[in-house]
């Protein structure tokens, strides 16, 4: 089964918000301790360490 054309692939990390939606983010942003992520679905702001879950592309 092929991935859909709109799905991010490669070295893209996925961040899961408290609203249960996931969105893509780069590793550089996730690893930066002071950068806040903003969920595109609910507009919540949080640090990567406070995300519900982080999906590492190298662990799949």
N, C-alpha and C positions, 0 to 999 in steps of 0.2 A: 504494500500500500504506500502510495506516495503522499508526502505532506502537501497540504493545500498551498497554493502560490502565495497567499497572504500571510502565512505563518513565518515568523522570524526563525532563522536557522543559524547554525554555526556556533559562534562563541557568545551568543546572546543569553544573558541570564534572565530569568523570570522572577518577579517579585509578587508575592501574594499579600494583599491588603486585608484588613479586618472586614471589609465588605465582601470578602470571598472572591473577588475578581483578581486576576493576574495581569501584569503588564510587563513589557520588556525593559531592561536597563542594561547599561554597559558595566563591565567588571570594574572599570576605573571609578565610576560613580558609586557603585556598591561598596567598594573597599575604602572609599574616602570617609573618614569618621565624622566629619562635620557637615557633610552634604545631606540635606533632607530630600527625600523622595516625595512626589505628590501623585496620588492615585488619580488617573484620568477619569475614573468612574464616579468617585464620591468626593474628590478633592481633599482627602485626608493627607496631612503631612506627617512623615515619620522618618527616622533613621533606618538604615538597612538592618541594623541589629534588632530593631523592634518589629520587623516584618513578621507576618504570620509564618511565612515560609519563603525560602530562597531556593530556586531550582538552578543548580550548577550544570551548564551544558556538558561538562566533561564527565559528569557522574551518571548520565543517562545511557 
